[in-house]
């Protein structure tokens, strides 16, 4: 049920906190000012910043950092309040003064909080509106998981998200809030900066009440801080109940207008058509300036009330506090409907400096030594200092397993078998593996793994089907499980994946998170997935089944653009192995890069099409076998053994399409044409090799591009993949040859596999035809 905190009489002495808030207001505003008026800008490109959005958050953040937080709490700060975070860190000694004038400049403070790129302490990157707010939620769940598996995991405190009310328009918020397991996370505290403005408008009042109800329905404690305690004194006077009713019945737009008129007009605007003599008498008893301050006295700006409210938080369930604020609080742009990106002028900065007892010529001045405010900053800096987290021993990922892959099998089925093999072969590091899925665990072949490890839950749950002898999938939900199942919400999946992949740097406990989802839904999860990688999360995501190879499912379930997505995603390696042995080798290579300093994420595109493993021609000689493995994990290998210099055409295939590529080479051989066959396991790695070749001073690594396409040879190329053909078009530059790229560039339809391949021109006949055309036959 919604709880409105009563506006009790003033009690808590918050003078030092108010003094600090004024200094934070000045410094955060000056940070943006310095980036715009204080730096040369020859390009004319706007630098920008968010002075008004910062100002509304100041009392909330000061009450937290200078009184409430501990060094084990973690906070996600709304993107547009980054200057406030930096100002606070500066006063706490966590940020060098030289950075205060560098907002949005090279090597300086980032435009929005960045965990990896900012020079001071930032717990969560929040540049993506909505996604950053939920990051603390998934971090809380990740810490619960780590703590339930490893006794050495350090403790964590509260996971706090500070977000703007307009941010609640983002669907990612509600996907996260609605997940059933979230209702058990009592360490979650969200504070909504309810300034009733978004970028373009004043938010309609009805929206706010609906949002509160949505949190309540999800099992959250909902607390509302509408009024401060100073105006609470007025509410207790004769006519005060009418004043409160009148203010609360106002639309947001009418209230915002009150903030922009001369204070002498406020009484008449409040009384309006009510004709209440008692209300008018109350208002006219107050000096105009005092009435102006009273209508601005909202709960989110009352530091004492905020501190009292934190004590009422229910620690058994998540809590959201709706704290009413004024956008631009204390600035000349206060409450203006278009103040979102407005920058104060030079004269306005001088006016603000005078109001806040600051100096425009010395904008970064702190508090005088020996003052109460300086003492509080010093004591809080000591309380907030975090000990260094030492990484715990985790074991090594082997480079190969012992299984021999003979029978026909799909790459998706190989994944399930691989996880079972891995747990047997490397039990120590296997304890670090956690799988996730948005309600597609069994259909993506995680059933065997789940049967062995169990499903993780915040608390053990009774398995009512434990005695069902006909059950194949054992769905045992326990705190020791190693699979996390979410609802059908891909955004939740990748957000959790990012935080599971950051536990090595947050708490010193390495995890290797592996998630499966249907490949067509990779684009749905793309932005939060990219955000997680940007924020330092390292993980493996499996898109399966992929492409038009899933022919009977039709166009809605056939992925076309995902190979390009994987190739273009920073800090991630995209893989698409064709054969079971390749899956094993590439998965092990990917796992070795997750949860480590300098590591990287991976994206695998797998298929449900069973392939004859004999087509892989895996060498039996151990030396040649190791050479094949090295080539596979570098990006690809040659299947044909003849001298590349004798080739008349080279066929390049990826993933499930390899049987058609190999079959085409045999048809060409019968026609007297020597065709080389190259099997790529990672077009991504091959592109990197191609792009680095010949670069002076580059860390070139394995020159796989020259191995696959020897510079001394020359032959036109036919590339084939179950995805958009432009993905492999770069190979034309490997040796400067003619190329024909075959792939999928249109929506599919339900059909048989042969029909689908023929429809899109990736069948054996189409490959042969392209090759013959290139060689002039």
N, C-alpha and C positions, 0 to 999 in steps of 0.2 A: 504494500500500500504506500502511496506517495506520502512522504513525511515533509511538512513545511516547518523549518526550524523557527521557533518563536523569536521575535525581536526583543530579547531581554535587555534590562538596563545595562549600561556600560559598566564593566568590571575589570576586564583584563587590561593591564598597562601595556600599551603597544607603542609607546613613544619612539623607542629605538627602531622598531620595525618600520614605523611610518617614516622615520628619517631615512632609513635605508631604501624604502620604496621610492621616495622622492629622488634619491641619487640614482637608483636604477632607472627611473623614468627619464632622467636627464641623459645618462650615459647611453641607454639604448636608443634614444632619439638622436643623440649626437653621432652614434655609430653609423646610422643611415645618412645623416646629414654629411658626414665626412666622406662617405662613398660617392655622394652626388655633387655637393658644392665644393668639397675640399680636394678633389682629385682632378687633374687635367683629363679632358675627354675629347680627343680630337676626332673620334669616329662619329660622334653624334648619336651613338646607340644608347638608349636609356639604360641607366644602371638600376635605379629603382630601389625599392625597399618597402617596409610596411610599418610605419611609425604608429598609425592608429591601431592596427591589430595587435601590436606589441603593448601599447598603453593599456588596453583593456585587461591584460593578463597580469599586470605587475603585482598587485596585492596578493593574488592567488599564488604566484611563484615565490614571492618574498616570504609569505607565511609558511611555505613548504621548506625552502632551502635554509631559511634562517631560524627555523623553530622545529619543524616537524620531521623532516627526513633523517634517516640514518645512512651510514655508509654502505649498507647492503640493500637499500631501496634502489629501484631503477625507474626512470621517468622518461616518458615519451612527450616531447614538447611540440605543440602545434607548429607547422612550418613557418607561419608568418610571425611567430614570436621568437625567432632565433636571436635577434638582437638582445632580448631580455635575458636569455640563457647566457649569452656571452658577457653581458654586463654583470650578471650575478657571479659567474665564474671568475671574472676579473676582480671583483671585490673580495672573493674568497681566495685569491692568490693562485688560481688555477689557469690563468691566461695572462700572458705577457702584454704589457701596454702597447707594444709595437703593432699588435694585431688589430687594435681597436679601429684604426683608420683603413683597414684592408678589406672590409666587407665587399664581397663579389669581385675581388681582385685576385690576380694570379698569386697562388701561394698563401692567400689570406683566408678570412672567414667565409664559409660557404653561404650561398644565398639562403639555404635552409639547413637545419641541423643535419650534420653528416657524421656518422659514427667513425668513419675511416678517414675522412678528409679534413675535418676541423682540427685545429691544434689544441683544443681544450677538451674536457670530458663531455662527451655526448653519448648517451646510452642507446638512442635509437635514431636512425636516419628517418626523417619525416617529410621529405620533399614531395612525396606522393600523397596528396590529400586523402584521408580515409585509411590508407594502407598503414601509414606510420602509427596511427592511433591504435590499430588492432595489434601492432607488433608486440606491445607489452603484454597483451593477453596471451599470445602464442609463446612468448618468452616465459611467462608464468607456467604454462603447461609443460614447456620443455624442461624447466627446472624441476617440476614435479617428477617428470620422467627420469631425469638424471638422478635425483635424490632417491628414487625408489629402486634404482639399479646399482648405484655405486656409493658405498659408505663414505668414501673420501670426498664426495661432493660438498663444497662449502655451502653454508646457509644463504638464503635469500630472504629479503623482507617483502615490502609491498611493491607491486608493479602498477605504477601510476601513469595514466594517460591524460594529458591536457589537450583538449580539442575545442575547436570552435563549433558553435551551433550549426552553422551552414555545412560543416563537415559531415554532419549526420545525414545529409542527403545521399552520401555515398553508399552504394549497395554493399560494399565490403564490410561496413560496420554491422549491418543487420545479419549478414551471413554468419559473422563471428558471434554476435550476441545470441543468436538463436541456437547455436550448437549446444546440445544437451549437457555436455561435460563442463561447459563454461560456468553453469550455475553453481558448481561446487568449488569454484576458485575464489575463496574468501580473501585472498591476497590482492585481488584486483580493486583498484580505485580509479574511477574516471571522473574528471572534473570538466564540465562543459562550460566554456566561456560563452555565456548566453548574452551576447551583445546585440542580438536581434538584427544584425546586418550581415549580408553576404557581399560579394564584390559589387553587384549591380543594384541591390534593393534592400529594403527593410523586410525582414522575414515575417510573414503573416503569423499572427498570434495563435491561430488554431493549430498550426504546425507544431508548436512547442508542446501543447497538451497531448497531442497524438504521440509524439516521441516519448514522452514520459510514460504513457500507457504501454508502449511497446517494450520498454525496459522492464516494467513491472510484470508484464506477461511472461517475460523470459526468466523471471525469478530473481531479479536484481532488487537490492534496496535502493529506493529512489528518494533523494533528499533535495528539497528546493530551498535555495537562499535567495529570496526576492528583495527584501528590504534590510538595510543596515539598522543598527541600534539607535542611531541619532534620530532618524525619522520615526523610529519606534516610540520615542518619547512623545512625539506629536500625536501619534495614533491614540495615545492614552489620555489626551486632553479632550475637553468638550469639542465636539465636531470632528475629532480625530478618526472615528469610525467611518464618517462620511468621506473624509479625505482618502482613507485607504480604499474604500469601495470605489470612489471616483477614479483613482489612479489605476486600480486593478481592472476596472471595466474599460479603460482606454484601449484602443487598438495600439499596436506597436508604433504605427506611423504617427498617431497623435502624440504619443509619449515622446517620440524622437523629436517632434517639432518643438515641444516644450524646452528642449535642451538648447535650441538655437535662437530663441527669442530673447529680447532684453528682459532682465529679471523683473522689471516693473510690470510686465504683461502677464506674468505667470499666474497670479491670483485670479485675474479675470478669465483666463483660459481654463483654469481648473473649475471654477464655479460654473462657467458656461450657462446652460439653460436650467440648471438645477434650482436656482432661486433660493438656495439654502442660506438663511441668515447666519446660522451657527457655523457653517463651513466658511462663509466669507469672513466672519468675525475672527476665526482661528487664523486664517491666512493673512488678514490685514494686521494681526497682532505681531507679525514677524517682519523684520527688515527685509527688503527685497533680496539682498545678497544672501541672507540666511535661508530664505525660502528657495532660492536658486540652488544652494548647497543641499537642502533637504531633498528636493526631488531627484537629485543625483546620488543620494545615499542608498546605493544598492548593495545587496548582500555580498556580491563578489568583490567589493572594494572595502569591506569591513574586516580588517585583519583579525581583530579579536573574535568576531563571530565565526570567521573561517576556522580559527584555532579551536574554538569550542565545538564546532561541527565535526572536526576530525575525531573528536573523542566519542562521537555517537555512532561511528561506523560499525556495522555488524560484520565481524570477522569471519562469519560462517558462510557468507555468500558475497558475490561481487556487489559493489556499491557505485552508483553514479550520483554525483552532486551537480545539479543545475544551478550555477551561480550567475545571477543576473549582473550584468556589467554594462558600462557605456564604452562604445568603441571610440578610441581616441581620448580616453579619460585623462583630464588634466592638460590636454593640448589645445591650441587654438582651433583645431579641426574637430573638437569633441562633438560626437553625435551627428556630424554632417553625413547625409546619406551617400555622398560620393567621396568619403575620406579614405577608402580602402588603400589606394596607392598614392594618395596625395602626400606631397613633400612640403615641409614647412619652409617658408621663405627665410631669408636672412633676418628680416625684421621680426618675424615670428620666433625665430630661434633666440633672438635677444630678449624678447618678451618672456619666453619660457625660462631662460636663464635667470632673469630677475625674479620670476615667481618661485623658482626652486632653489634660490640662493646658490647658483652655479656661475661659472665663468666661461664665456664663449672662447676666450683666449687660452684657457687652461681646462679643456673639457673633460680630461681624464683624472681630475683631482679626486682623491679618496678622502677618508675622514682623518681628522687631526689625531695624532698619536695621543693616547690616554683618554680619548673620548669614549663614551659608552658605546656608540655605534662602531667605532674601530675595535673595541674589545669584543663585541658580539661577532663581528666578522672574523676575528682571529679564533675565537672559541668554536665557531661553526666550521671554519676551515679544518680545524683539528678533528672535529667530530665526523666530518664528511670524508676524511682521507681514507682511501681504500688500499688495503694491503695487496701486494702483487700476487696474482694467482699463478701458481706453478702448474704446468701441465703434468698430468698423471701418466704413468706408463700404460701403453695400450696395446702393445704387440705390433707385429708387422703383417702387412698383407702379402701373401705369397704371389709369385708371378705366374704360377700354373697349378692346376689340380691334376689328379691322376686319372680322371675318367677318360675313356676312349669313346669317341662319338661315332657310332656306326649306323644305327637305325635311322630312318627318316624322322625328322622332328622339326618343328618350327622354332624360330628364335624366341617366341613368347614362352613356349613350353620349356625351352632350354633355360630360361631365366628361373622358373620354378625349381627345376632340377639343380641348377647351379647353386641356389641358396641352400638347399639341403646338403649338397656336397661341401659347400664352404663351411657350414657349421661343424661338419665332421672333421674336415681337414685343418681348420684353423680356429679351434673353439675359443681361444682367448680374444682374438680380434672380432670374432663373430658375435661376442657379447656386446660389441659396440654398434652392431647393425640394428637399425630400427626401420621397419617398413611402414608405409602409409598408403591409404587408398580412399577415394571418395565413393564408397559403396560398390567398388568393382574388384574387390580382392580376389574372389574366386574366379571371376571371368578373365582375370589377368594372370592366372596361374600362381597366386600366392598361397593357395590352400595348403600345400605340403609344409611350407614354412610356418604358417599359422598353427597347424597341428602340432608342430614341434615346439614352438615358442610361446604360444598363447597370445591373446589380445590384451594390450595394456589398458588399464582403467585407473582412474584416480583412486578408486577403492574397489576391493574385490566384490564381485557380484555372483550370486547363485546361478549356476548353470542348470536350468530346468530340463535340458535335453541331454544331460550327461549319461543317462541310462538308456538312451535311444540307440539301439544297436544298428539301425539303418542309416544313422547319420554319418556322412563322409567327412564333412567339415566340422571340426571340433571348435566351437566358438566359446572358449573359456576365457572370461574377462577377469584378469588378475593384475595386481600391481607389478608383477614380475614379467608380464608379457612383453613381446618385442614387435608387436604390430599395433598401429593406431588406426582405427577406422573412423572416418568422418562421414557426415551426410553428403548428399550429392551437391557439393559446393567446391568447385575446383579452386576458387580463390582461397578458401580456408585451407585447402590442402597445401598449396604452394607457400602460403604465409607461415603455416606451421613448419613446413620443410625448411624455410629460411632460418627460423629460430633454432630448430633442432641442429641445423648445420653451423650454428654459431656458438654452441655450448663449449667447444674447445677453447675459444677465446674469452668467453664470459666467465666460465667456471672451471676451466682446466680439464674438463672431461670430454674426450673425443667421442663423437658419435658419427656413424656413417648412415645418414638417412637416405632411404631409397623409396621413391613414390611411384606408383603406377596409376595411370589414367588413360582413357581412350585418346589416341593421338589427335583426332579431330578437335578435341577440346583444349589442346595446347594454346591456341590463340586466345581462348577465353581466359586462361590463367596467365597470359604472357606478361602483362604489366606488373602485377604483384610478384610474379616469379623473378622478373628482371630486378625489381626493387630489392628482393631478398638477396640476390647476388651482389648488387651494388652495396648493400649494407654489410657484406662480409659473410653471408651464409653460404656454406659449401654443401652441396648435396647432389644426388643423382635422381633425375626424373626419367621415367620410362613411359614413352608414348606408344601404346599398343592397344589394338592392332592399328596399322597405319596404311594409308594409301588406298587406291582402288582395288588392291589385292583382296580387300574385304568386300568383294563384289556383290554378294547378295544383300548387304545392308543398305545399298543405295547411296546416292550422292550426299545425303546429309551426314553420313558417317564415313566419308572418304576424305582424307587429308591431302592437300595439294601443296600448300605453301610452307608446311612445317620444316622441310629440309633447309630452306633458306633462313627461317627463323633461328634454327640451331646454329647455322654457320655465322650468322650476324650477331649473336648474343655475346657481349663481352664476358670475360672471366668464366667461360663455359666451353667445353669441348662437345661437339655433336658427333654421335656415332650412329652408324646404321649397318651392323654386321649382317652377313648373309647366312653364315653357317654356325653350327653349335660351338665348334672349337674357337671361332672368332669371338662369339659372345663371351665365352669363358675368359679368354685372354684380355679382351677389351674391358670387361667388367672389373677384373682384378686391377688393371691399370687405372681405371677410373676411381675405384675405391681407395687406391693408394694415395690419391691426390686430395681426398676429402678429410676435413677435420685436422689439417696441418698448416703450419705457417707457410704462406706462399702457395697454398693449395688452390684448387679450382673445382667448379661444378661440372657435371656432365649431363647430357641429354641423349637418351637412346631411343631410336625409332625401330620398333620390333614388329613382327608379323605373325599371323596365325597360320600361314601357309607352310605345311611340312615340306622340307626339301630333302632330296637324296644326298646324304652326307658324303657319298663317294665322289660327288662333283667337286668337292673341296680339294681333293687330291692332297690330303695332308701328308707330308713326308714322314716316313718311318725312321729314317736316319736321324739321330739325335742332334747332330750339328745342323742339318738342314731344317729340322723341326724348330730349333731355336731361332734360326734365321727367319723362318716364316713368322714365328711369334713376334720377333722384333719389327718386322715389316707391318704386321697386322696392327700392332699398337701404335705404329708411327703413322698409319693412315691407309695402308693398302698393300697389295702384293700382286705379282704376276702369276697367273695360273698356267700360262703356256711356257714351255721350257725351251723353245727355239730361240735363236739369236734375234733380238729385236731389230737388228739391221736388215733382216730378210723379210720383215713384215710389209705387206702392201696396204694394210689397214689395221687399226687398233680399236678393239671394242672395249669400252669401259662401262662396267656395271656396278650397281649398288644394291645391296639388300636382297629382297625377295625376288627380284627380277633376274637374278644370276642364271637360273636354268635356261631362260630364253636367250641370254647372251651367249652362253656356252653352246647351246644348240645352233645358234646362228653361225658361230665360228666353224662348226662342223659342216654346215651346208655350204659355206664359203670354201672350205677346204675341198669339198667334193667338186666345186666349180673351178678348182685350180688356183684359188686365192688364199694366200697365207695371211691369217688374221691373228693378231695377238689378243689375249684376253687379260684385262686388268680388273681385279676385284677391289673396290674401295671399301674400307671399313669406316673411314671418316673423311668425307670430302672436306670437312672443316680443317683437319690437320694437313691435308694435301694442299689446300689453298694457302695455309700459313707458310708451308714450305715454299710454294710457288712465289708468294709475295715477298719472302725474305731473301730469296736467292739473289746473290750478287750485291746485297746491301752492305755497304762499308760499315764495319764495326758492329754488325748485328749479331745477336746470339742465335745463330742459325739452327743449331740443334741437328736433328736427323734430316738429311737432304733427301727425303723420300720422293720428292718430285723427280729428281734425276734418276733414281732407281727405277721408278715406274715408266718414265719416258726418257731414256738415255739421250743426252744431247747429240751423240754421234749418229743416231738413227733418225729416220724421217718417214712418217706415214700419217695419212689423214685419220681423224678420230670420229667414232660414233659413240656418243655417251647415252646411257639408258638408265632411267631410274623411275620408280613409282612416286613421282613428285614433280614439281615444276621443273621443266628442262633447263631453265636459265641457271640453276644451281651449279651445274658443271660446265657452264660456258667458258669459264676462265681457263680451262685446260687448252683452249686454242692457243693461248700464249705460252704454253710450256715449251713448244718448239716452233711456234709460228706457223701452224699447219691449218689446213681446212678442217672444218668440224661440222658435224650434224648432231644436234642435241634432241634426243627423244625423251618425252616425259608426258606429264598430265597437266593440261592447261585449261581444262573446262570441267564443269560439274559432271559427275557421273550419274549412273542410274542402276537400279537393281538388275543384276544379270549373273551369268556364270562367269568364272574367272577368264576363260578363253575369250568370251565375248567382250569382257571389260578391257582386256589387254588390246584386242583388235580395235575396239572403239577408239581408244586413245593412242593407237599407233606405237605400242611398246611390246607387241608380240614378236615372235621369231621372224615372221615374214617381213614385218616393217623394218626390223634391224638389218636383215639381209638386203632389203631394197635400198636402205640408206647407204650401206657399205658399197654396194654395186654402183650406185650413183657417184659416190666419191672417187671410186677408182676408174670411172669412165666406162663401165660395162652396162 
